[in-house]
Amino acid sequence: MQLMSMKRASWRARIGAILLAGGCVMLSACGLLSDQPDETAGWSANKLYSEAKDALDSGDFPRAVKLYEKLEGRYPFGRFAQQAQIDTAYANYKDGETAAALASVDRFIQLHPNHPNVDYAYYLKGLINFNDNLGWLGRFSGQDLSERDPKAARAAYDAFNTLVTRFPDSKYTTDAAARMQYIVNSLAQHEVHAARYYYRRGAYLAAANRAQQALKDYDGAPANEEALYIMIRSYDSLGMKDLRDDTARVMEKNFPNSDYIKYGERRKDKSWWEVF
């Protein structure tokens, strides 16, 4: 028994020595990695910016962000620092780093509210939010803007609206205004999605109210055609014939050729958001 105990202790000691040696090797390796020279050491601001721009143009967005951050850290008051801030936001946006992109663009706007390119900053902020909450799966699944979280859509609208209001002559204003209209349409459709959900579950009053809210908040949006139809069906199910008939007259006046009136649904065609 004593011999077996001694053997076990010996094996434990050997295992401990092996683990200790392995740990030392790993620590040494880490030390070697941390001692690797920085390729950018001694680079001028112009060199850093040039290399970062090359990385951005070639699609190496992580490297671009890294170099822009080094540039801003080493030369915070140089002529390239401000441009590096907005370029960092764009690189993060292209790399799918939404939170980092928004943080960068918000910082730029806060620090440089009168910068000659602040109109672009608002446009970029709108784009970041406009394309948020979809992801690669949504692009291939047919998910439209109205099925996203409306919080990002509203944030995009606010950014585009600031651009259009403050900088009506900006080269980005026309596109921003078009995107604003699509956002309004998507928000209206979001309300109609909710109204449709309530209707299918027999909550007719909630369905009518939600559809009516879309009409009130988003006048002129394409989704209002379906909103009126949901109201007609909901009032009919509730036995509210006067409201049903009044709504039907409004729908026939505004959408005389509506598929909802003819077929009870919209014929399958390309969604409004897919045209964009």
N, C-alpha and C positions, 0 to 999 in steps of 0.2 A: 504493500500500500504506500509506504513511504517513497519507494522508487517511482511509482506511478505519479505521485504528487510532484516529485522532483522533475519528471519528464514534462508534466503539464506546465509547470512553472517555466521550464526551459522554453517550451513552445510559445508560451505567452510572451516571454521576453523577446524571442526572435520576431514574433509578429509585431510587437511594439516597436522594435528597432526598424523593421521594414516600413511601418507606417510613418515613423518619425523621419526616416530617410526620404520617403516619398514626399512628405510635407516640405522638407527642406528643398528638394528639387523643385517643387511647385513654387515655393517662395522665391527661389533663385530665378526661375523662369519669369515670374512676375516682375522681379527686379530688373531683369534684362529688358523686358518689354517696356517698362516705365522709363528705362534709360535710352530708348530709341531716340535718335535725334529728330527734331521737328524740321521737316523739309522746308517749312516756311520761315524758319529763323533767318532774320536779316533781310527778308523781302520788304521792298518799299510798298507804300500804299498803292501805287500804280500797278505794281506786279501782282499784289494780292487781288486787286479788283479785276485785272485782266484775266487771271487764272480762274477766279470765281465766275466771271462772265462766260468764259469758255466752257466751264463745267455746266453752267445753266443752259447754254445753247445746245450742248451735246446731250442734255437730259440726265446728267449725273447730279440730281437735285440734292442728295445728302452732302456731297462734297461741296457743292455751291454754298449751301447753308453754312457749313463749317468754315469755309474761307471768308464768307461775308462777316461772320461773327468774329473771326480773328481780326479782320480789317477794322471793324468798328471798335473792338477792344483795344487795339494798338494805336489807332489813329482816330480817336473819337471826334476830333475837331477838324479833321481834314476834309477836303472837298468831296471825297468819295464816301464819307461816312453816311450822309443822309441818303444817298442813292442806294447804299448797301442795305439800309433798313427796309426800304420798300422792295428791293430785290429779294431780300430774305423772306418777306411775306409771300411774294410770288412763287419762290422756289418751294416753300413749305406747302403752298396751295397745290402746286403741280405734283408734289410728292404725296398728296393725300393727308397731310398733317393739318387738319382743319383748325384745331385749337391753337396750334403754334402760329399758323398763318393769320388768324384773327387777332391774336395777341400782338403780333408784329405790326399789322396794319393799324390797329388801334393806337399803338405806341407812336407810330409815325404821325398820325393825325393829331394826337395830343401834343407832341413835341414841335410839330411844324404846321400849325393851322393855316399859315399863309404861304406855304411852299408853292412854287409854280406848278408842281405836279400833284397837289393835294386832290385835284379832281379825279386823277387816276386812282388815288388811294381809296376814295369813296366808291369808285367803280369796281375796284378789286375787292373791296369789302362786300359789295353787293354780289359779285360773282361767287365768292367763297360761300356765302350763305345760300345763294341760289342753287348751287350744286351740292349742298350739304344734305345728309340724311338719305341719300339714295344708294351710294356704294355700287360696286361692280355687279352685284346680283340684280339690283333693280334695273340696271341698264339692259339686262338680257331677259328680264321677266315681264316686261311690259308695264311696270309700275309707273304711274304718271305722277306729276307734281302734287296733285290733290291728295294722294295717299301718303304723303310725307307728314311729318310733324309740322304744323303750320307756324311754329315759333321761328324756325329758320326762314320760312318764306316771308314772314312779317319783317324780320331783321333785314333781309335782302331788299324788301320794298323801301324800308326807311333809308337805307344807304343810297339806293338809286334815286329816291325822292330828294334827298339832300343834294345830290349831284345835279339833278335836273333843275332844282330851284335856285341853287347858288351859282351854278355854272351853265347857264342855258346855251352858251356858245362853245362848250367843250366838245371835242371830237367824239367823246364817249356818250354824249347826251342822247343821241338818237337811239342807240342800242339800248341804253338804260331805260328810256321811255317805253320801248317795245317790251322789254322784260317786265317792266312794271305792270303792263296790261296783262301779260301772261300770269303774273303772280296774282292779280285780282281774280282772274278766271279760276286759278287753282284754289284760291281761298273760298270762292263761291262753290266750287265743286266739292270742296271738303265739307261744307255745310250740307250739301245735297247728299253726300255719302252718308252722313249721320241721319238725315231725314229718311233716306231709303232703308237704313238699318232699323229705325224705329217702326217704319211702316210694315216691314216684313215680319216683325215680331208682334204686330197687333197693337202697338202703342200709337194709335192714330192721331191723338191730340198732340203728342210730342213730335210726331212726324210733320204735322201741319205747321206747328210753331217753328220748327227748325228750318223748314223750307221757306217760310215767310221771312225768317231772319236773313236768309241768303238774298231774297228780293230787296229787303230794306238796306242791307249793308253793301251790296255789290250790284247796283243798278246797271243794267245793260250787259251783264256777263252772260256768255252762252249757256252756262249751267242753269240759268233761270228758267229756261224752257222746261227742263225736267222738274225743277222746283214747283212750277205751277201745276204740272201734271200730278205730282205727289200730293199737292194740296187738294186737287179735285178728288182724287181717289180717297184721301183721308176723310174729307168732309162727307163724301158719299157713305163711307163706312160708319161714320158717326151719326148719320141721319140728318146732317145739317144741309138740307137741300138748297136753301137760299144762298149760303156761302159757296156751295159747290157750283151752282149755276152762275153766280157772279164771277167766280174764278175762271170758269170755263169760257165766259164771254171775253175776259181779259186775255186768255190764252189764244182764243181764235182770232182776236184782233191783232195780237203781236206776233203770233206764229201760225198763220193760216194754213201752212203746208207742213205742219209738225208731224213727224213720224209717230209721236206719242198719241196724237189724235187718231191717226189712220191705223196704226198697228199696235198701240199700247206699249211701244218701246222704240228706241232709236235704232235704225238700221245700222248694221255694222259698217263702219268706215273708219278712216284714219282719224284719231283723236286730235283735238285742237293742239294739244301740247306736243304731238309728234311732228307737227309741221315746223316747229321752231328748231 
